[in-house]
Amino acid sequence: MAALCAAHAAHATTFTVTSVADTAGTCPSPDSCTLRQAITDANAAGGVNTIGFAIAGSGLHTITLGGPLPTSTHDLTIDGYTQPGSVMNTLTPDQGGLDTVLAIEIVGTGNSTGLVIQANTALTVRGLALNHFSDAIIGNGGNPDSSFITVQGCFIGTRADGTAFAGVGNTGSAIRTGFSASQIGGTLPWQRNLLSGNGGAGLLSGGPTTVQGNLIGTDRSGTLAIPNGTATNWGGVIIAAHADVHLGGSDPAARNVISGNHGWGIGLWPAAIAGHPIGDFELKGNFIGTDWSGTRPLPNGFADPAAAKYGGGIQVTPGPVDLGTYPIGGFGVGEANLIVGNDGAGIASSGYPNVYFSNLGNVIHHNRGEHRVNVDLGGFGPTPNDADDADSGANNLQNYPQILAVSRAGDQLTITYRVDSAVGNAAYPLRIDFHENRRGGSGAWLGADTCGAGDAQQPRQVVLDVPAGVRAVPFVATVTDANGYSSEFSPAYDVIYEDDFD
């Protein structure tokens, strides 16, 4: 065992970049390299290696490349935080943007790729600013799940100060993982990334992916837009294969702010990948369309109302095979997404059939655009209920609840409703959720009821507790069937006063 450990240690080499030059060849010594030389020597050394930085002088050091860097062929960490003067971020998502100080900026030629990883290897990138590439970081496009990419504490698409748009940013995506597994950001403050100003997506992922704690489409403060999707309208995050995907989480430290992008904040666009069903998928606790505080709009989409139908918060499109149902949000503490203020729908299938998603506890309001609604299953605009719910389309165009009567006594609200879905046209039991609606769309969750097959298409009553201190409560309702197919929101029911309707 000791011999094996010694052999492994012999292959663990640190190469130190001491120059901003782009000289090729090999390092004069491991502690005196250019970046290009360091990657070349790390490939030759094999094993697990690290590239650090110790460039003389204070302030920002910019490495301007003359062409593509060598592909990384062995496990490699490139750590910009080793450069003196670098400072890791200390702010959590609840505290605001990023106070990172980056001291290493790598600038491409505009049409060349940045850091590229070969199959069956791992690449970890920390503390770098990367801009002016076609794609800044590219994972393996070969064997599924055969490589792993970790990106933490980086600014990709902006300049190193995180405020200036870098001219062309990266003309493609900030990070394109192919089939590689990836960890983008994390729940520790220093792990948070800024992915903004890219012509493609902030992240284009085709493999198992965890995305947490990032600002995607904003400046470093989390209050101003530096959009992704300026060349493609792809927007913030595009997920093309969905096994083991985690966007955000119930921990506030996992929250992504995905705002200010052209196109969609998040696109769930499944590719033709047999054997890659949705699986362990979660999209929880994110702010989509607001600043870091969740109180000011910073919309994804397009300001032009006519173009708003092509962008917004979250878009779900069909794949060539049935991948399952996307669960969006949740009813546990911290699981709801805030989907507010987008120029377009909050969640949309954009008229595609054979698309399935669950809208679970999310706060969705003030999303706007021509003929758009907060949750849009049909083409563009509200989809009316139909008799027996016999139509088909996204989420089988599940009918929303009809509110028949409401009364209030003290702090309790009695609602009589009916869901016109025949047993053969929806999977029973149905879950009916009620949300306050004082700002349009869905606000705070008020409660839920379950409707079994024995009560199909019959009026039912549910008694809900009114939140303390609330005198007037307009509300909306949704249905989610046993397959997870959610309806659009019902029309808002009138304001309810202390005793009954005013």
C-alpha positions as CSV (number, residue, x, y, z in Angstrom):
1,M,0.0,0.0,0.0
2,A,2.8,2.4,0.9
3,A,4.4,1.8,-2.5
4,L,1.1,2.5,-4.3
5,C,0.7,5.8,-2.3
6,A,4.2,6.8,-3.2
7,A,3.7,6.1,-6.8
8,H,0.5,8.2,-6.9
9,A,2.2,11.1,-5.1
10,A,4.9,11.0,-7.7
11,H,2.4,11.9,-10.3
12,A,0.8,14.8,-8.3
13,T,2.7,17.8,-9.6
14,T,2.0,21.5,-9.2
15,F,2.9,23.7,-12.2
16,T,3.1,27.4,-11.5
17,V,2.2,30.1,-14.0
18,T,4.6,33.0,-13.6
19,S,4.0,34.9,-16.9
20,V,1.1,36.4,-18.8
21,A,2.8,35.4,-22.1
22,D,1.3,32.7,-24.3
23,T,4.5,30.9,-25.0
24,A,4.2,27.3,-26.2
25,G,6.5,24.4,-25.6
26,T,7.3,23.1,-22.1
27,C,8.0,24.8,-18.8
28,P,11.6,25.6,-18.0
29,S,10.8,24.2,-14.6
30,P,7.5,23.3,-12.9
31,D,7.6,26.6,-10.9
32,S,8.1,28.8,-14.0
33,C,5.5,28.3,-16.7
34,T,3.1,30.1,-19.0
35,L,-0.5,28.7,-18.9
36,R,-0.1,27.0,-22.2
37,Q,3.2,25.3,-21.1
38,A,1.6,24.3,-17.8
39,I,-1.3,22.4,-19.5
40,T,1.1,20.8,-21.9
41,D,3.4,19.6,-19.1
42,A,0.5,18.4,-16.9
43,N,-0.7,16.3,-19.8
44,A,2.7,14.8,-20.2
45,A,3.1,14.1,-16.5
46,G,-0.1,12.1,-16.2
47,G,-1.7,11.5,-12.8
48,V,-3.6,14.3,-10.9
49,N,-2.0,17.7,-11.3
50,T,-2.6,21.3,-10.3
51,I,-1.8,24.6,-12.0
52,G,-1.3,27.5,-9.7
53,F,-0.4,31.2,-10.3
54,A,2.4,33.4,-8.9
55,I,2.7,36.2,-11.5
56,A,4.8,39.2,-10.2
57,G,3.1,42.5,-9.5
58,S,-0.2,43.5,-7.9
59,G,-3.7,43.9,-9.4
60,L,-5.2,42.0,-12.3
61,H,-3.1,39.9,-14.6
62,T,-4.6,39.2,-18.0
63,I,-3.4,36.3,-20.2
64,T,-4.3,36.9,-23.8
65,L,-4.3,33.8,-25.9
66,G,-3.4,33.5,-29.6
67,G,-5.3,30.3,-30.2
68,P,-7.0,27.3,-28.5
69,L,-5.3,25.9,-25.3
70,P,-4.3,22.2,-25.3
71,T,-7.1,19.8,-24.3
72,S,-6.6,18.5,-20.8
73,T,-6.0,14.8,-21.0
74,H,-5.5,13.9,-17.3
75,D,-7.2,15.0,-14.0
76,L,-6.3,18.7,-13.5
77,T,-7.1,21.6,-11.2
78,I,-6.5,25.2,-12.4
79,D,-6.7,27.4,-9.3
80,G,-6.7,31.2,-9.9
81,Y,-7.1,31.8,-6.1
82,T,-3.4,30.8,-5.7
83,Q,-2.5,34.2,-7.3
84,P,-1.5,36.7,-4.6
85,G,-4.2,39.4,-4.4
86,S,-7.1,37.1,-5.1
87,V,-9.9,37.2,-2.6
88,M,-12.7,34.6,-2.4
89,N,-16.3,35.7,-2.1
90,T,-17.7,35.9,1.4
91,L,-21.4,36.7,0.7
92,T,-24.2,34.2,0.8
93,P,-27.2,34.4,-1.6
94,D,-29.2,36.0,1.2
95,Q,-26.6,38.7,1.7
96,G,-26.4,39.8,-2.0
97,G,-24.0,39.6,-4.9
98,L,-20.4,38.7,-4.9
99,D,-17.4,40.4,-3.2
100,T,-14.9,38.2,-5.1
101,V,-11.6,39.8,-6.2
102,L,-10.1,37.9,-9.2
103,A,-6.5,38.5,-10.1
104,I,-6.3,36.2,-13.2
105,E,-8.2,36.8,-16.4
106,I,-7.9,34.6,-19.5
107,V,-8.9,36.2,-22.8
108,G,-9.5,34.1,-25.9
109,T,-9.5,35.0,-29.6
110,G,-13.2,35.2,-29.9
111,N,-13.6,32.1,-32.1
112,S,-11.5,29.6,-30.2
113,T,-12.5,27.3,-27.3
114,G,-11.2,27.8,-23.8
115,L,-10.6,25.0,-21.3
116,V,-11.4,21.6,-22.8
117,I,-11.5,18.2,-21.1
118,Q,-10.9,14.8,-22.6
119,A,-13.0,11.7,-21.8
120,N,-12.4,9.8,-18.5
121,T,-10.8,12.8,-16.8
122,A,-11.7,15.5,-14.3
123,L,-11.2,19.3,-14.6
124,T,-11.6,21.7,-11.6
125,V,-11.5,25.4,-12.4
126,R,-11.4,28.0,-9.6
127,G,-10.9,31.7,-9.3
128,L,-10.6,32.7,-13.0
129,A,-12.3,35.2,-15.3
130,L,-12.8,33.7,-18.7
131,N,-14.1,35.7,-21.7
132,H,-13.8,36.1,-25.5
133,F,-14.0,32.3,-26.3
134,S,-16.5,30.4,-28.4
135,D,-17.2,28.2,-25.4
136,A,-15.2,29.0,-22.3
137,I,-15.2,25.5,-20.6
138,I,-16.2,22.4,-22.6
139,G,-16.7,18.9,-21.2
140,N,-16.4,15.5,-22.9
141,G,-18.8,14.9,-25.7
142,G,-18.0,11.1,-25.9
143,N,-18.8,8.4,-23.3
144,P,-21.8,9.4,-21.1
145,D,-20.9,10.4,-17.6
146,S,-17.2,9.6,-18.2
147,S,-15.8,13.0,-17.1
148,F,-16.4,15.5,-14.4
149,I,-16.2,19.3,-14.4
150,T,-16.1,21.5,-11.3
151,V,-16.4,25.3,-11.8
152,Q,-16.3,27.4,-8.6
153,G,-15.5,31.0,-7.8
154,C,-15.3,32.0,-11.5
155,F,-16.6,34.9,-13.6
156,I,-17.3,33.6,-17.1
157,G,-18.4,36.0,-19.8
158,T,-17.7,39.3,-18.0
159,R,-14.4,41.0,-17.2
160,A,-12.7,40.2,-14.0
161,D,-14.5,43.0,-12.2
162,G,-17.8,41.4,-12.8
163,T,-19.5,44.6,-13.9
164,A,-18.3,45.3,-17.5
165,F,-19.6,43.3,-20.4
166,A,-16.6,42.0,-22.2
167,G,-17.5,43.1,-25.7
168,V,-18.5,39.8,-27.1
169,G,-18.3,37.9,-23.8
170,N,-18.0,34.3,-24.9
171,T,-19.7,33.9,-28.3
172,G,-21.0,30.5,-27.3
173,S,-21.8,29.3,-23.8
174,A,-19.9,29.9,-20.6
175,I,-19.9,26.2,-19.8
176,R,-20.9,23.4,-22.2
177,T,-20.6,20.0,-20.5
178,G,-21.6,17.5,-23.2
179,F,-22.2,14.3,-21.4
180,S,-19.9,15.2,-18.6
181,A,-21.1,15.3,-15.0
182,S,-20.6,18.7,-13.5
183,Q,-20.7,20.7,-10.3
184,I,-21.3,24.4,-11.0
185,G,-21.0,26.5,-7.9
186,G,-21.9,25.2,-4.5
187,T,-23.4,26.1,-1.1
188,L,-20.3,27.7,0.3
189,P,-19.8,31.4,-0.5
190,W,-16.4,31.1,-2.2
191,Q,-17.9,28.5,-4.6
192,R,-20.4,30.9,-6.2
193,N,-19.9,31.8,-9.9
194,L,-20.9,34.6,-12.1
195,L,-22.0,33.3,-15.5
196,S,-23.1,36.3,-17.6
197,G,-22.6,38.1,-20.9
198,N,-22.3,35.0,-23.1
199,G,-23.8,34.8,-26.6
200,G,-25.1,31.3,-25.9
201,A,-26.3,30.0,-22.6
202,G,-24.7,30.6,-19.2
203,L,-24.7,26.8,-18.9
204,L,-25.5,24.2,-21.6
205,S,-25.6,20.8,-19.8
206,G,-26.1,17.3,-21.2
207,G,-25.1,15.2,-18.2
208,P,-25.7,14.9,-14.4
209,T,-25.4,18.4,-13.1
210,T,-25.5,20.3,-9.8
211,V,-25.9,24.1,-10.1
212,Q,-26.0,26.0,-6.9
213,G,-25.4,29.5,-5.5
214,N,-24.7,31.2,-8.9
215,L,-25.6,34.5,-10.5
216,I,-26.6,33.8,-14.1
217,G,-27.4,36.7,-16.3
218,T,-26.7,39.5,-13.8
219,D,-23.7,41.6,-12.8
220,R,-21.7,40.8,-9.7
221,S,-24.1,42.8,-7.5
222,G,-27.0,40.7,-8.6
223,T,-29.0,43.8,-9.4
224,L,-28.3,44.6,-13.0
225,A,-28.5,42.5,-16.2
226,I,-25.6,41.3,-18.2
227,P,-27.6,38.9,-20.3
228,N,-26.7,35.5,-21.7
229,G,-28.3,34.5,-24.9
230,T,-27.5,37.6,-26.8
231,A,-26.5,35.7,-30.0
232,T,-28.8,32.6,-29.7
233,N,-31.7,33.6,-27.3
234,W,-30.9,30.5,-25.4
235,G,-30.8,32.3,-22.1
236,G,-29.5,31.3,-18.7
237,V,-29.4,27.6,-18.2
238,I,-30.2,24.9,-20.8
239,I,-30.6,21.3,-19.6
240,A,-30.5,18.8,-22.5
241,A,-30.3,15.6,-20.5
242,H,-32.0,15.2,-17.2
243,A,-30.7,12.3,-15.1
244,D,-29.5,13.5,-11.7
245,V,-30.0,17.2,-12.3
246,H,-30.1,19.6,-9.3
247,L,-30.8,23.3,-9.8
248,G,-30.8,25.1,-6.5
249,G,-32.2,23.3,-3.4
250,S,-34.1,23.9,-0.2
251,D,-31.1,25.4,1.5
252,P,-31.0,29.2,0.8
253,A,-27.2,28.8,0.3
254,A,-28.1,26.7,-2.8
255,R,-30.2,29.4,-4.5
256,N,-29.3,30.5,-8.0
257,V,-30.4,33.9,-9.3
258,I,-31.2,33.3,-12.9
259,S,-32.3,36.7,-14.3
260,G,-31.7,39.3,-17.0
261,N,-31.2,36.8,-19.8
262,H,-32.3,36.9,-23.4
263,G,-34.7,34.1,-24.1
264,W,-35.6,31.8,-21.2
265,G,-34.1,31.8,-17.7
266,I,-34.1,28.0,-17.7
267,G,-34.8,25.8,-20.8
268,L,-35.6,22.1,-20.1
269,W,-34.9,20.9,-23.6
270,P,-34.4,17.1,-23.7
271,A,-32.2,15.6,-26.3
272,A,-32.5,12.3,-28.0
273,I,-30.6,10.4,-25.3
274,A,-32.0,6.9,-24.7
275,G,-31.7,5.7,-21.1
276,H,-31.5,9.3,-19.7
277,P,-34.9,9.8,-18.1
278,I,-35.6,12.6,-15.8
279,G,-34.6,10.5,-12.8
280,D,-33.4,12.4,-9.7
281,F,-34.4,15.9,-11.0
282,E,-34.9,18.9,-8.8
283,L,-35.5,22.6,-9.5
284,K,-36.0,24.2,-6.2
285,G,-35.4,27.5,-4.3
286,N,-34.2,29.6,-7.2
287,F,-35.0,33.3,-8.0
288,I,-35.9,33.5,-11.7
289,G,-36.7,37.0,-13.0
290,T,-35.7,39.1,-10.0
291,D,-32.6,40.6,-8.4
292,W,-30.8,38.8,-5.6
293,S,-33.2,40.1,-3.0
294,G,-36.3,38.8,-4.8
295,T,-38.0,42.2,-4.5
296,R,-37.1,43.9,-7.8
297,P,-37.8,42.6,-11.3
298,L,-34.8,41.7,-13.5
299,P,-36.6,39.9,-16.3
300,N,-35.6,37.1,-18.5
301,G,-37.1,37.3,-22.0
302,F,-37.5,40.3,-24.2
303,A,-38.9,43.8,-23.5
304,D,-40.7,43.8,-26.9
305,P,-44.2,42.5,-26.1
306,A,-44.4,40.7,-29.5
307,A,-41.2,38.9,-28.8
308,A,-42.1,38.0,-25.2
309,K,-43.8,34.8,-26.3
310,Y,-40.3,33.4,-27.1
311,G,-38.8,34.0,-23.6
312,G,-39.6,34.1,-20.0
313,G,-39.0,32.1,-16.8
314,I,-38.9,28.4,-17.5
315,Q,-39.6,26.6,-20.8
316,V,-40.3,22.9,-21.0
317,T,-40.1,21.2,-24.5
318,P,-40.7,17.6,-25.5
319,G,-38.0,15.1,-26.3
320,P,-38.1,12.3,-28.9
321,V,-38.8,9.8,-26.1
322,D,-41.0,10.0,-22.9
323,L,-38.6,11.1,-20.2
324,G,-41.1,11.5,-17.4
325,T,-42.5,14.5,-15.5
326,Y,-40.3,17.4,-14.4
327,P,-41.0,18.4,-10.7
328,I,-40.6,22.2,-10.5
329,G,-40.6,23.5,-6.9
330,G,-41.9,21.7,-3.8
331,F,-43.9,22.2,-0.7
332,G,-41.1,21.8,1.9
333,V,-39.4,24.8,3.5
334,G,-37.3,26.6,0.9
335,E,-38.3,24.4,-2.0
336,A,-40.6,26.9,-3.9
337,N,-39.0,28.8,-6.7
338,L,-39.7,32.6,-7.0
339,I,-40.6,33.1,-10.7
340,V,-41.5,36.7,-11.0
341,G,-41.2,39.7,-13.3
342,N,-40.2,37.9,-16.5
343,D,-41.0,39.3,-20.0
344,G,-43.0,36.2,-21.0
345,A,-44.6,33.3,-19.2
346,G,-43.5,32.1,-15.8
347,I,-43.6,28.4,-16.8
348,A,-44.5,27.5,-20.4
349,S,-44.7,24.6,-22.7
350,S,-45.0,27.0,-25.6
351,G,-47.8,24.9,-27.2
352,Y,-45.8,21.7,-27.4
353,P,-47.6,18.4,-26.8
354,N,-46.2,15.5,-24.8
355,V,-44.6,17.8,-22.2
356,Y,-45.1,17.0,-18.6
357,F,-44.2,19.0,-15.5
358,S,-45.5,19.6,-11.9
359,N,-45.9,23.1,-10.6
360,L,-45.4,22.6,-6.9
361,G,-45.7,25.5,-4.4
362,N,-43.9,28.0,-6.6
363,V,-44.5,31.8,-6.3
364,I,-45.3,32.9,-9.8
365,H,-46.7,36.4,-10.6
366,H,-46.1,39.5,-12.6
367,N,-44.8,37.6,-15.7
368,R,-46.0,39.5,-18.7
369,G,-46.0,39.5,-22.5
370,E,-48.3,39.4,-25.4
371,H,-51.0,36.7,-24.7
372,R,-48.9,35.2,-22.0
373,V,-49.9,33.9,-18.5
374,N,-48.0,32.9,-15.5
375,V,-48.3,29.2,-16.3
376,D,-49.0,28.5,-20.0
377,L,-49.9,25.0,-21.3
378,G,-51.4,25.8,-24.6
379,G,-50.2,28.0,-27.4
380,F,-50.0,31.6,-26.1
381,G,-52.5,32.6,-23.5
382,P,-55.0,31.0,-21.1
383,T,-56.3,27.6,-22.0
384,P,-60.0,27.2,-21.3
385,N,-61.4,24.2,-19.5
386,D,-63.2,21.6,-21.7
387,A,-66.0,19.2,-20.9
388,D,-64.6,16.1,-19.1
389,D,-61.0,17.2,-19.8
390,A,-60.9,15.1,-23.0
391,D,-58.4,17.3,-24.8
392,S,-54.7,16.6,-25.1
393,G,-51.4,18.5,-25.1
394,A,-48.9,19.6,-22.5
395,N,-49.8,18.0,-19.1
396,N,-52.8,16.6,-21.1
397,L,-54.1,20.2,-20.8
398,Q,-55.3,19.4,-17.3
399,N,-58.4,21.4,-16.4
400,Y,-58.1,23.9,-13.6
401,P,-60.5,23.9,-10.6
402,Q,-63.8,25.8,-10.9
403,I,-64.5,27.8,-7.8
404,L,-68.2,27.5,-7.0
405,A,-68.5,29.3,-3.7
406,V,-66.5,30.8,-0.9
407,S,-67.2,31.9,2.7
408,R,-65.1,33.0,5.6
409,A,-65.7,32.7,9.3
410,G,-63.0,34.1,11.5
411,D,-59.6,32.7,10.4
412,Q,-61.1,29.9,8.3
413,L,-62.0,29.9,4.6
414,T,-64.5,27.4,3.2
415,I,-64.1,26.9,-0.5
416,T,-66.5,24.8,-2.7
417,Y,-64.9,23.7,-6.0
418,R,-65.2,21.2,-8.8
419,V,-62.7,19.7,-11.2
420,D,-64.3,18.7,-14.5
421,S,-61.9,15.8,-15.3
422,A,-63.4,12.4,-16.0
423,V,-61.7,9.4,-14.4
424,G,-60.6,8.2,-17.9
425,N,-59.0,11.5,-18.7
426,A,-56.9,12.2,-15.6
427,A,-54.9,10.1,-13.1
428,Y,-56.7,10.2,-9.8
429,P,-56.4,11.2,-6.9
430,L,-56.0,14.8,-7.8
431,R,-54.2,17.3,-5.6
432,I,-55.8,20.8,-5.5
433,D,-53.6,23.6,-4.3
434,F,-54.7,27.1,-3.3
435,H,-52.5,30.2,-3.4
436,E,-53.2,33.8,-2.4
437,N,-53.4,36.1,-5.4
438,R,-53.1,39.7,-4.2
439,R,-50.3,40.4,-6.7
440,G,-51.6,38.3,-9.6
441,G,-50.6,34.7,-10.3
442,S,-49.7,32.6,-7.2
443,G,-48.4,34.0,-4.0
444,A,-48.2,32.3,-0.6
445,W,-49.5,28.7,-0.5
446,L,-52.7,28.5,1.5
447,G,-53.3,24.8,1.6
448,A,-54.4,21.8,-0.4
449,D,-57.2,19.2,-0.8
450,T,-57.2,15.7,-2.3
451,C,-60.0,14.6,-4.7
452,G,-60.4,10.8,-5.2
453,A,-61.9,9.0,-8.1
454,G,-65.1,8.5,-6.1
455,D,-65.6,12.3,-6.1
456,A,-64.7,12.9,-9.7
457,Q,-66.4,15.8,-11.3
458,Q,-68.5,16.4,-8.1
459,P,-68.5,19.6,-6.0
460,R,-66.2,19.3,-2.9
461,Q,-65.5,21.5,0.1
462,V,-62.2,22.3,1.7
463,V,-61.6,24.5,4.8
464,L,-58.3,26.4,4.9
465,D,-56.7,28.5,7.6
466,V,-56.3,32.2,6.5
467,P,-52.8,33.5,7.3
468,A,-52.7,35.5,10.5
469,G,-53.4,39.2,10.1
470,V,-54.8,38.9,6.6
471,R,-58.2,40.6,6.2
472,A,-58.6,40.3,2.4
473,V,-57.5,37.3,0.4
474,P,-58.0,36.9,-3.4
475,F,-56.8,33.4,-4.4
476,V,-56.2,31.0,-7.3
477,A,-56.2,27.2,-7.5
478,T,-54.4,24.5,-9.5
479,V,-54.8,20.8,-10.0
480,T,-52.0,18.3,-10.2
481,D,-53.0,14.7,-11.0
482,A,-51.3,11.5,-9.8
483,N,-48.9,11.5,-12.7
484,G,-47.7,15.0,-11.7
485,Y,-49.4,16.9,-14.5
486,S,-50.4,20.4,-13.3
487,S,-53.0,22.7,-14.7
488,E,-52.8,26.4,-15.4
489,F,-54.0,28.7,-12.6
490,S,-57.8,29.2,-12.2
491,P,-59.1,32.7,-12.7
492,A,-58.5,34.7,-9.5
493,Y,-61.5,34.6,-7.1
494,D,-62.7,37.9,-5.8
495,V,-61.4,39.5,-2.6
496,I,-62.6,37.8,0.5
497,Y,-63.5,40.0,3.5
498,E,-63.9,39.1,7.2
499,D,-67.4,37.7,7.0
500,D,-68.1,37.2,3.3
501,F,-67.8,39.1,0.1
502,D,-68.0,42.8,0.1
